[in-house]
Amino acid sequence: MRRIEIVRTRVPASQDFRAFVRRHLYPDDWVNQGAYPGGALSTGLLGALGAILGPSARGGVSDVMSLNFDDALECYLRAEGHPIQPVADPGGVLRGDVDVRIHHFHGYLPLADGDTWSTSLVFSQAELVARLGAQGSYWETFLRSQILTKVFLIVGTSLEDTDVEVLLRQAGSELNGSRPLGFVIDRRVSADRRRILEESGLAVTSVAEYGEIPGFLRQVCEIAANGPA
């Protein structure tokens, strides 16, 4: 929290804090071009996520919760021909004519032109608690409804945000073990963290390195495509 306040004090009063963060989120030449350079979106993880998110006869993923400010996933999916809707702030209409809606509950600062920046950003645990803990908070209500009605696939994080963990535990209690809340794949999940996640109703897969995650996700797609053995 202290480091965030130090950063904010260095931003001139005349400059939008979001513009300052965006300028440091992307390399200068990307900002000047207003687009990702060739090859920047050709990562194994984006490709694997694209395979997971693509609609299929077995169903698909309609909503993604992103912890990132950037729009790399949006740009990748658009380039693959998927209509998508980034959701930056509460109050907008969630469209039904898209393949995927991507919800940025920490905030959204797209590189690509045409998408709206978030009105505010979450940079610290205190700010996240304020966003999720406010009475009648849109994001708290939305996340709770998603947890109760969807099966989650959580990629690259062990969800150590306290308020999110509380929501998971509450949802697990409401469902009373009738089904798993979802699945977590992350790097080197400790035994203690695994226990906490499993007690919340999440199945955990731990990999040695983040580079193993794309291959794991593609195996999931292959198994789903082939159907039951």
C-alpha positions as CSV (number, residue, x, y, z in Angstrom):
1,M,0.0,0.0,0.0
2,R,2.8,2.4,0.9
3,R,4.5,1.9,-2.5
4,I,1.3,2.7,-4.3
5,E,0.9,6.0,-2.4
6,I,4.5,6.8,-3.3
7,V,3.8,6.2,-7.0
8,R,0.7,8.4,-6.8
9,T,2.6,11.3,-5.2
10,R,4.9,11.3,-8.2
11,V,2.1,11.8,-10.7
12,P,1.6,15.5,-11.6
13,A,-1.8,16.7,-10.4
14,S,-2.6,17.6,-14.0
15,Q,-2.0,14.1,-15.2
16,D,-4.6,11.3,-15.1
17,F,-3.3,8.6,-12.8
18,R,-4.7,5.9,-15.2
19,A,-2.7,7.4,-18.1
20,F,0.4,7.3,-15.9
21,V,-0.1,3.6,-15.1
22,R,-0.9,2.8,-18.8
23,R,2.2,4.5,-19.9
24,H,4.2,2.2,-17.6
25,L,2.1,-0.9,-18.4
26,Y,3.0,-0.9,-22.1
27,P,6.4,-0.2,-23.9
28,D,6.5,3.3,-25.4
29,D,6.5,2.0,-29.0
30,W,3.4,-0.1,-28.3
31,V,1.6,3.0,-26.9
32,N,2.7,5.2,-29.9
33,Q,1.5,2.6,-32.4
34,G,-1.7,1.9,-30.4
35,A,-1.4,-1.8,-31.1
36,Y,0.5,-4.9,-30.1
37,P,3.5,-5.7,-32.4
38,G,3.5,-8.8,-34.4
39,G,4.3,-11.9,-32.3
40,A,3.4,-10.2,-29.0
41,L,0.1,-12.1,-28.8
42,S,1.6,-15.4,-30.1
43,T,2.2,-16.9,-26.6
44,G,1.4,-20.4,-25.5
45,L,-0.8,-19.2,-22.7
46,L,-3.0,-17.0,-24.9
47,G,-3.3,-19.8,-27.4
48,A,-4.3,-22.3,-24.8
49,L,-6.8,-19.9,-23.3
50,G,-8.3,-19.3,-26.7
51,A,-8.8,-23.0,-27.1
52,I,-10.5,-23.2,-23.8
53,L,-12.7,-20.2,-24.5
54,G,-13.8,-21.1,-28.0
55,P,-17.5,-22.2,-28.2
56,S,-18.0,-25.9,-29.0
57,A,-20.7,-28.5,-29.1
58,R,-19.8,-29.4,-25.5
59,G,-20.4,-25.8,-24.3
60,G,-18.0,-23.0,-23.7
61,V,-16.8,-20.3,-21.4
62,S,-19.1,-17.2,-21.5
63,D,-17.4,-15.1,-18.7
64,V,-13.7,-14.6,-17.8
65,M,-12.6,-12.8,-14.6
66,S,-9.3,-11.1,-15.3
67,L,-6.9,-9.8,-12.7
68,N,-5.0,-7.8,-15.3
69,F,-5.3,-4.2,-16.5
70,D,-4.2,-5.0,-20.1
71,D,-6.3,-6.1,-23.1
72,A,-4.0,-8.8,-24.5
73,L,-6.7,-11.5,-24.2
74,E,-9.3,-9.2,-25.8
75,C,-7.0,-8.5,-28.8
76,Y,-6.0,-12.1,-29.2
77,L,-9.7,-13.3,-29.2
78,R,-10.7,-10.6,-31.6
79,A,-7.9,-11.5,-34.0
80,E,-9.2,-15.1,-33.8
81,G,-12.6,-13.9,-34.9
82,H,-14.4,-14.0,-31.6
83,P,-16.8,-11.2,-30.7
84,I,-16.0,-10.2,-27.1
85,Q,-17.1,-7.6,-24.5
86,P,-14.6,-6.2,-22.0
87,V,-16.4,-5.1,-18.8
88,A,-14.5,-2.4,-17.1
89,D,-17.0,-0.8,-14.7
90,P,-20.4,-1.8,-13.1
91,G,-23.6,-0.5,-14.5
92,G,-23.2,-1.5,-18.2
93,V,-25.4,-3.9,-20.1
94,L,-23.9,-7.4,-20.4
95,R,-24.3,-8.3,-24.0
96,G,-25.6,-11.6,-25.2
97,D,-24.3,-11.4,-28.8
98,V,-20.7,-12.1,-27.9
99,D,-18.7,-15.3,-27.4
100,V,-17.0,-14.1,-24.2
101,R,-17.3,-11.3,-21.7
102,I,-14.1,-10.4,-19.9
103,H,-14.6,-8.8,-16.5
104,H,-11.7,-6.7,-15.2
105,F,-12.5,-6.2,-11.5
106,H,-9.1,-4.7,-10.7
107,G,-9.5,-2.2,-13.5
108,Y,-9.0,-2.0,-17.3
109,L,-6.4,0.0,-19.3
110,P,-6.6,-1.2,-22.9
111,L,-3.8,-0.6,-25.4
112,A,-6.1,-0.9,-28.3
113,D,-8.3,2.0,-29.3
114,G,-12.0,1.8,-29.0
115,D,-12.4,0.3,-25.5
116,T,-13.2,2.5,-22.5
117,W,-10.8,2.8,-19.6
118,S,-11.9,1.9,-16.1
119,T,-13.0,4.9,-13.9
120,S,-10.7,3.5,-11.1
121,L,-8.0,1.0,-10.5
122,V,-7.3,-1.5,-7.7
123,F,-3.7,-1.5,-6.7
124,S,-3.6,-2.8,-3.1
125,Q,-5.3,-5.2,-0.8
126,A,-7.0,-2.3,1.0
127,E,-8.5,-1.1,-2.3
128,L,-9.7,-4.6,-3.2
129,V,-11.4,-4.9,0.2
130,A,-13.1,-1.6,-0.3
131,R,-14.3,-2.7,-3.7
132,L,-15.6,-6.1,-2.7
133,G,-16.7,-5.2,0.8
134,A,-18.8,-2.2,0.1
135,Q,-22.5,-2.7,0.9
136,G,-24.3,-3.7,-2.3
137,S,-21.0,-3.8,-4.2
138,Y,-21.6,-4.7,-7.9
139,W,-18.4,-6.7,-8.0
140,E,-19.1,-8.6,-4.8
141,T,-22.6,-9.4,-5.9
142,F,-21.4,-10.4,-9.4
143,L,-18.6,-12.6,-8.2
144,R,-20.8,-14.3,-5.6
145,S,-23.4,-15.1,-8.3
146,Q,-20.8,-16.5,-10.6
147,I,-19.2,-18.7,-8.0
148,L,-22.6,-20.1,-7.1
149,T,-23.8,-20.8,-10.6
150,K,-20.6,-21.6,-12.6
151,V,-17.7,-24.0,-12.3
152,F,-14.5,-22.0,-12.2
153,L,-11.2,-22.7,-13.9
154,I,-8.6,-20.6,-12.1
155,V,-5.3,-20.2,-14.0
156,G,-2.0,-18.9,-12.7
157,T,-3.2,-17.7,-9.2
158,S,-3.9,-19.4,-5.9
159,L,-6.4,-16.6,-5.0
160,E,-4.7,-15.3,-1.9
161,D,-6.9,-12.1,-1.9
162,T,-8.7,-12.4,1.4
163,D,-12.0,-11.1,0.3
164,V,-12.2,-13.5,-2.7
165,E,-11.3,-16.3,-0.4
166,V,-14.1,-15.4,1.9
167,L,-16.6,-15.4,-1.0
168,L,-15.3,-18.9,-2.0
169,R,-15.8,-20.2,1.5
170,Q,-19.3,-18.7,1.8
171,A,-20.3,-20.2,-1.6
172,G,-18.9,-23.6,-0.7
173,S,-20.9,-23.5,2.5
174,E,-24.1,-22.6,0.7
175,L,-23.6,-25.4,-1.9
176,N,-22.8,-27.8,1.0
177,G,-20.4,-29.9,-1.0
178,S,-23.0,-30.7,-3.7
179,R,-20.4,-30.0,-6.4
180,P,-16.9,-28.6,-6.7
181,L,-16.6,-24.9,-7.0
182,G,-13.9,-25.3,-9.6
183,F,-10.3,-26.1,-10.4
184,V,-7.1,-24.3,-9.7
185,I,-3.9,-24.6,-11.7
186,D,-0.9,-22.6,-10.4
187,R,2.8,-22.8,-9.9
188,R,4.2,-24.5,-6.8
189,V,1.1,-24.5,-4.6
190,S,2.2,-25.1,-1.0
191,A,0.6,-27.8,1.0
192,D,-1.0,-25.3,3.3
193,R,-2.5,-23.3,0.4
194,R,-3.7,-26.5,-1.2
195,R,-5.5,-27.5,2.0
196,I,-7.2,-24.1,2.2
197,L,-8.3,-24.2,-1.4
198,E,-9.6,-27.8,-1.2
199,E,-11.5,-26.9,2.0
200,S,-13.2,-24.2,-0.1
201,G,-14.3,-26.8,-2.7
202,L,-11.6,-26.3,-5.3
203,A,-9.5,-29.1,-6.8
204,V,-5.9,-28.1,-7.2
205,T,-3.2,-28.9,-9.8
206,S,0.3,-27.7,-9.0
207,V,2.9,-27.4,-11.7
208,A,6.7,-26.8,-11.3
209,E,6.8,-23.8,-13.7
210,Y,4.2,-21.4,-15.3
211,G,5.4,-22.6,-18.7
212,E,3.7,-26.0,-18.0
213,I,0.3,-24.4,-17.8
214,P,-0.5,-24.0,-21.5
215,G,0.2,-27.7,-22.2
216,F,-2.0,-28.7,-19.3
217,L,-4.9,-26.5,-20.6
218,R,-4.5,-28.0,-24.1
219,Q,-4.7,-31.5,-22.6
220,V,-8.0,-30.5,-21.0
221,C,-9.3,-29.3,-24.4
222,E,-8.2,-32.6,-26.0
223,I,-9.9,-34.7,-23.4
224,A,-13.1,-32.7,-23.7
225,A,-13.1,-33.0,-27.5
226,N,-12.6,-36.7,-27.4
227,G,-15.4,-37.3,-24.9
228,P,-15.6,-40.0,-22.2
229,A,-13.2,-42.9,-22.6
